[in-house]
């Protein structure tokens, strides 16, 4: 995959994550879209878990229309694949983006210039099963039963698949992040799952050892932090935008800041405007 650049001048970036529209009542969805329509932003960034697969095209279409001409840059989360497969959902989203010009999926080599100093990259990522108790965990994951790619796998095969997904995202960031850091002082990086356990919270407290395999993408974290710490990029800044855990958190490691969005299922909300310098 080669990198490619595009420019979307952005001063105010609206961040949205884990809105789970499939779990919201009609009144809550109406309030959400009303706020979206009246928000004053230059671009939207969505870091996954919009809805479930059967509703994804419809709900992404509604977001596109509510945004008007405002660009909507997004990655998908694990819940967006519930009830289907990676291949089918990705194909449907590609077709949808072909019909809605303001929908911009991340993870295809793009480096999006938001300002002369700042760019955005992104990749869906996935929890890679390597953090905390790893494959020894006694805690399960609903993904194994709701996503077709996992349904027929035993536990060992499932954790190998998770490892593979983590490696894929890490490889992507190893290709795209250095190219972005060579050009820009600040790189915003969008992904669904937090890339290191230090940024994890679960139900308001530190994420338990048994749950960490399903809440962190350690492979991606190692890649992001490793690249950012090299001498060539020590003066650059990387800000990671993620979600998944539903617990607000911020973690700083040298020149890498990880932000995790808070969320309350059934009550979709805007995570706030981010000022781009």
Secondary structure per residue as TSV (DSSP state, phi and psi in degrees):
chain	resnum	aa	ss	phi	psi
A	1	X	-	360.0	129.1
A	2	X	-	-97.1	153.3
A	3	X	-	-84.4	152.6
A	4	X	E	-145.4	149.4
A	5	X	E	-111.5	150.4
A	6	X	E	-148.1	159.7
A	7	X	E	-117.2	127.4
A	8	X	-	-132.1	88.0
A	9	X	-	-53.7	123.5
A	10	X	-	-139.7	125.1
A	11	X	S	-102.9	-42.2
A	12	X	E	-118.4	116.4
A	13	X	E	-107.3	123.2
A	14	X	E	-94.2	122.9
A	15	X	E	-100.3	132.5
A	16	X	E	-133.2	138.1
A	17	X	-	-153.5	145.3
A	18	X	-	53.3	49.4
A	19	X	-	-82.8	-20.1
A	20	X	-	43.0	60.6
A	21	X	G	-60.3	-25.5
A	22	X	G	-66.4	-19.1
A	23	X	G	-98.2	-2.9
A	24	X	S	-96.5	143.9
A	25	X	-	-72.9	161.7
A	26	X	H	-56.8	-39.8
A	27	X	H	-65.3	-39.9
A	28	X	H	-68.5	-37.4
A	29	X	H	-66.6	-39.2
A	30	X	H	-61.3	-43.5
A	31	X	H	-62.7	-41.1
A	32	X	H	-61.1	-49.3
A	33	X	H	-68.8	-31.7
A	34	X	H	-61.9	-44.5
A	35	X	H	-64.9	-38.4
A	36	X	H	-65.2	-42.5
A	37	X	H	-65.0	-31.6
A	38	X	H	-99.2	0.8
A	39	X	-	-69.1	143.6
A	40	X	-	-103.1	92.7
A	41	X	-	-142.7	162.5
A	42	X	S	-96.3	-20.6
A	43	X	E	-161.5	157.0
A	44	X	E	-112.3	145.4
A	45	X	E	-127.0	123.0
A	46	X	E	-115.3	126.9
A	47	X	E	-109.4	45.7
A	48	X	S	93.3	172.7
A	49	X	-	53.8	62.3
A	50	X	-	-80.4	-43.6
A	51	X	S	-169.0	-149.9
A	52	X	-	-114.4	168.5
A	53	X	H	-56.5	-42.1
A	54	X	H	-65.0	-25.7
A	55	X	H	-104.3	-1.1
A	56	X	H	-63.9	-47.4
A	57	X	H	-62.7	-41.6
A	58	X	H	-63.9	-48.3
A	59	X	H	-72.9	-37.1
A	60	X	H	-65.3	-36.5
A	61	X	H	-62.1	-40.5
A	62	X	H	-64.2	-40.9
A	63	X	H	-63.3	-42.1
A	64	X	H	-58.9	-45.6
A	65	X	H	-69.6	-38.2
A	66	X	H	-65.6	-32.4
A	67	X	H	-75.7	-17.4
A	68	X	T	68.2	-122.5
A	69	X	T	-91.5	-0.6
A	70	X	S	-71.1	130.5
A	71	X	E	-62.9	140.5
A	72	X	E	-120.2	102.3
A	73	X	E	-95.8	134.9
A	74	X	E	-153.0	153.9
A	75	X	E	-119.7	156.9
A	76	X	-	-91.8	159.2
A	77	X	-	-113.1	177.7
A	78	X	G	-61.9	-37.9
A	79	X	G	-66.3	-24.5
A	80	X	G	-66.6	-15.6
A	81	X	G	-100.6	-2.9
A	82	X	T	-60.7	129.2
A	83	X	T	90.4	6.4
A	84	X	B	-154.4	-158.6
A	85	X	-	-125.8	165.8
A	86	X	H	-57.2	-49.0
A	87	X	H	-61.6	-46.9
A	88	X	H	-67.5	-42.5
A	89	X	H	-66.8	-44.5
A	90	X	H	-63.0	-37.0
A	91	X	H	-67.4	-42.4
A	92	X	H	-64.2	-40.9
A	93	X	H	-65.9	-40.0
A	94	X	H	-60.7	-42.5
A	95	X	H	-65.2	-40.8
A	96	X	H	-63.1	-44.2
A	97	X	H	-64.8	-27.1
A	98	X	H	-67.3	-24.9
A	99	X	H	-94.6	-20.9
A	100	X	-	-119.0	103.3
A	101	X	T	-66.7	-21.4
A	102	X	T	-86.9	-3.7
A	103	X	E	-86.9	123.5
A	104	X	E	-127.3	100.3
A	105	X	E	-74.2	140.4
A	106	X	S	-101.1	151.0
A	107	X	-	116.2	18.4
A	108	X	S	-124.2	29.6
A	109	X	S	91.2	4.4
A	110	X	E	-79.6	142.8
A	111	X	E	-121.1	110.3
A	112	X	E	-100.7	114.6
A	113	X	E	-78.9	119.6
A	114	X	S	-96.0	-30.5
A	115	X	S	-154.1	173.6
A	116	X	S	-59.3	-23.9
A	117	X	S	-103.9	-16.2
A	118	X	E	-129.1	137.6
A	119	X	E	-132.2	162.9
A	120	X	E	-122.5	133.9
A	121	X	E	-129.9	169.4
A	122	X	E	-170.0	160.7
A	123	X	-	-157.5	141.7
A	124	X	-	-51.7	-44.4
A	125	X	-	64.3	-168.9
A	126	X	-	-174.1	154.5
A	127	X	-	-69.2	134.4
A	128	X	-	-103.5	5.5
A	129	X	S	72.2	8.9
A	130	X	-	-98.7	-20.2
A	131	X	S	-80.2	164.1
A	132	X	T	57.9	-129.4
A	133	X	T	-75.1	-8.8
A	134	X	G	58.1	-142.9
A	135	X	G	-69.0	-9.2
A	136	X	G	-82.9	-5.0
A	137	X	-	-60.4	148.0
A	138	X	-	-98.7	-0.6
A	139	X	-	-89.2	140.9
A	140	X	-	-99.5	176.0
A	141	X	-	-131.3	132.2
A	142	X	T	-64.1	-24.8
A	143	X	H	-55.7	-35.2
A	144	X	H	-62.9	-22.6
A	145	X	H	-110.3	-11.3
A	146	X	H	-114.1	-8.2
A	147	X	B	-115.2	126.5
A	148	X	H	-57.3	-35.7
A	149	X	H	-63.3	-19.3
A	150	X	H	-104.8	-16.8
A	151	X	H	-60.1	-36.6
A	152	X	T	-99.0	15.2
A	153	X	-	-95.8	139.9
A	154	X	-	-77.7	178.6
A	155	X	H	-61.7	-43.8
A	156	X	H	-63.2	-42.9
A	157	X	H	-66.2	-38.0
A	158	X	H	-62.4	-46.2
A	159	X	H	-68.8	-30.1
A	160	X	H	-67.0	-38.7
A	161	X	H	-64.2	-41.6
A	162	X	H	-61.9	-43.2
A	163	X	H	-59.5	-43.2
A	164	X	H	-61.8	-41.5
A	165	X	H	-65.0	-39.2
A	166	X	H	-64.1	-42.5
A	167	X	H	-63.7	-39.4
A	168	X	H	-58.9	-44.8
A	169	X	H	-69.0	-38.6
A	170	X	H	-62.3	-43.7
A	171	X	H	-61.2	-38.9
A	172	X	H	-61.5	-48.4
A	173	X	H	-65.9	-31.0
A	174	X	H	-67.3	-26.6
A	175	X	H	-83.9	-43.4
A	176	X	H	-93.3	-38.2
A	177	X	H	-61.9	-46.4
A	178	X	H	-59.9	-38.4
A	179	X	H	-62.7	-38.3
A	180	X	H	-70.7	-41.8
A	181	X	H	-68.6	-26.0
A	182	X	H	-66.7	-25.5
A	183	X	H	-103.7	-26.4
A	184	X	-	-130.0	147.0
A	185	X	S	-71.1	-35.0
A	186	X	E	-127.9	132.6
A	187	X	E	-120.9	122.4
A	188	X	E	-87.7	133.7
A	189	X	E	-124.4	117.7
A	190	X	E	-100.6	130.0
A	191	X	E	-155.1	160.3
A	192	X	E	-81.5	-48.0
A	193	X	E	-94.1	132.1
A	194	X	-	-54.0	137.9
A	195	X	S	-87.4	1.7
A	196	X	S	-154.5	152.2
A	197	X	G	-70.1	-23.0
A	198	X	G	-63.5	-21.1
A	199	X	G	-93.5	3.7
A	200	X	-	-89.0	135.1
A	201	X	E	-132.7	151.7
A	202	X	E	-139.5	119.9
A	203	X	T	52.7	40.3
A	204	X	T	89.7	-5.7
A	205	X	E	-131.8	-178.7
A	206	X	E	-62.1	138.5
A	207	X	-	-66.1	126.9
A	208	X	-	-64.9	149.7
A	209	X	T	-51.9	-41.6
A	210	X	T	-68.9	-28.3
A	211	X	T	-89.8	-18.4
A	212	X	G	-57.9	-33.2
A	213	X	G	-57.5	-26.6
A	214	X	G	-103.6	7.9
A	215	X	T	-128.0	4.6
A	216	X	-	-141.1	145.7
A	217	X	-	-111.2	83.5
A	218	X	H	-64.1	-36.3
A	219	X	H	-61.4	-44.6
A	220	X	H	-65.5	-40.9
A	221	X	H	-61.0	-44.0
A	222	X	H	-60.4	-39.9
A	223	X	H	-67.3	-47.7
A	224	X	H	-63.1	-49.6
A	225	X	H	-69.6	-38.9
A	226	X	H	-61.5	-44.6
A	227	X	H	-64.9	-44.3
A	228	X	H	-66.6	-27.1
A	229	X	T	-85.5	-7.8
A	230	X	S	-63.5	152.8
A	231	X	G	-56.8	-35.2
A	232	X	G	-63.5	-29.2
A	233	X	G	-116.6	13.8
A	234	X	T	-62.0	-25.8
A	235	X	T	-92.6	-1.0
A	236	X	-	-90.6	167.5
A	237	X	E	-127.9	137.5
A	238	X	E	-119.4	127.2
A	239	X	E	-118.0	116.9
A	240	X	E	-94.6	129.2
A	241	X	E	-109.0	123.3
A	242	X	E	-145.3	179.7
A	243	X	E	-147.7	-124.6
A	244	X	S	77.1	-47.6
A	245	X	S	-83.4	-14.5
A	246	X	-	68.3	6.0
A	247	X	S	-115.5	120.5
A	248	X	-	-60.2	136.7
A	249	X	E	-159.7	151.3
A	250	X	E	-134.7	140.3
A	251	X	E	-141.8	135.2
A	252	X	E	-116.9	130.3
A	253	X	E	-133.6	101.1
A	254	X	T	54.9	-117.3
A	255	X	T	-97.6	17.4
A	256	X	E	-115.9	126.0
A	257	X	E	-116.0	130.8
A	258	X	E	-111.6	124.3
A	259	X	E	-114.5	129.2
A	260	X	E	-116.2	128.2
A	261	X	-	-77.0	142.0
A	262	X	-	-84.3	155.8
A	263	X	-	-158.3	151.0
A	264	X	-	-126.7	107.8
A	265	X	T	-52.9	133.9
A	266	X	T	94.8	-10.7
A	267	X	-	-133.4	75.6
A	268	X	-	-60.6	138.3
A	269	X	-	-143.4	164.0
A	270	X	-	-91.7	135.9
A	271	X	-	-86.8	-1.3
A	272	X	-	111.6	160.1
A	273	X	E	-81.4	136.8
A	274	X	E	-110.9	124.3
A	275	X	E	-84.2	126.4
A	276	X	-	-97.7	128.1
A	277	X	-	-102.0	360.0
